[in-house]
Amino acid sequence: MSLALEICRITEEQVGRETLPRVREVGLLVGEDSGVEPENLEFCLQALLDHPPFEGARVAMSLDPGDDLRVTYLEVDDGGSTH
């Protein structure tokens, strides 16, 4: 759960608190040698993202043979802006 909370903190830091309800997807890279159980991380993170202030963002997890664990992208709904 602490890793999931840290990912949420990183997300808030990157997009700002007022933008959190518009986060639609959080992309993660999880290394097979990172010591992280991907299914457990996804479960904990989805439990946090299903509730405010995120309001339903998805987790997109990619597995890697290395030891990395990082947020690779954040998909944010821009409200249909053309700019």
C-alpha positions as CSV (number, residue, x, y, z in Angstrom):
1,M,0.0,0.0,0.0
2,S,2.9,2.4,0.7
3,L,4.0,2.1,-2.9
4,A,0.5,2.8,-4.2
5,L,0.3,5.9,-1.9
6,E,3.7,7.1,-3.2
7,I,2.5,6.7,-6.8
8,C,-0.6,8.8,-6.0
9,R,1.6,11.4,-4.4
10,I,3.8,11.5,-7.5
11,T,0.7,11.9,-9.6
12,E,-0.6,14.8,-7.5
13,E,2.8,16.4,-7.7
14,Q,2.9,16.2,-11.5
15,V,-0.6,17.3,-12.4
16,G,-1.7,19.4,-9.3
17,R,-4.4,18.6,-6.9
18,E,-7.1,20.4,-8.9
19,T,-6.4,18.2,-11.9
20,L,-6.6,14.9,-10.1
21,P,-10.2,14.2,-10.9
22,R,-9.3,14.4,-14.6
23,V,-6.5,11.8,-14.4
24,R,-7.8,8.9,-16.6
25,E,-4.8,6.5,-16.5
26,V,-1.6,6.0,-14.6
27,G,1.1,4.2,-16.6
28,L,3.6,2.1,-14.6
29,L,6.7,0.1,-15.5
30,V,7.3,-2.7,-13.0
31,G,10.5,-4.7,-13.2
32,E,10.4,-8.4,-12.6
33,D,13.4,-8.0,-10.2
34,S,12.0,-4.9,-8.4
35,G,10.7,-6.9,-5.5
36,V,7.2,-5.7,-6.2
37,E,4.3,-8.1,-6.6
38,P,2.5,-6.5,-9.7
39,E,-1.0,-7.9,-8.8
40,N,-0.8,-6.6,-5.3
41,L,0.4,-3.1,-6.4
42,E,-2.3,-2.9,-9.0
43,F,-5.0,-3.9,-6.4
44,C,-3.8,-1.3,-3.9
45,L,-3.4,1.4,-6.5
46,Q,-6.8,0.7,-8.1
47,A,-8.4,0.9,-4.6
48,L,-7.0,4.4,-4.2
49,L,-7.8,5.6,-7.8
50,D,-11.4,4.5,-7.6
51,H,-12.2,7.2,-5.0
52,P,-11.8,11.0,-4.8
53,P,-9.8,12.9,-5.6
54,F,-9.0,10.6,-8.6
55,E,-12.5,9.4,-9.3
56,G,-11.9,6.3,-11.4
57,A,-8.5,6.5,-13.0
58,R,-7.1,3.2,-14.5
59,V,-3.8,1.5,-14.0
60,A,-1.8,0.5,-17.0
61,M,1.1,-1.7,-16.0
62,S,3.9,-2.9,-18.1
63,L,6.3,-5.5,-16.9
64,D,10.0,-5.3,-17.6
65,P,12.9,-7.8,-17.0
66,G,14.9,-5.2,-15.0
67,D,14.5,-3.9,-11.5
68,D,12.7,-0.6,-12.3
69,L,9.6,0.7,-10.7
70,R,8.4,4.0,-12.2
71,V,5.5,6.1,-13.3
72,T,5.9,6.2,-17.1
73,Y,2.9,8.5,-18.0
74,L,-0.2,10.1,-16.8
75,E,-3.2,10.4,-19.1
76,V,-5.3,13.5,-18.2
77,D,-8.7,14.4,-19.7
78,D,-8.1,17.9,-21.1
79,G,-11.8,18.6,-21.4
80,G,-11.8,18.5,-25.2
81,S,-9.5,21.5,-25.5
82,T,-8.0,21.9,-29.0
83,H,-4.9,23.8,-27.6
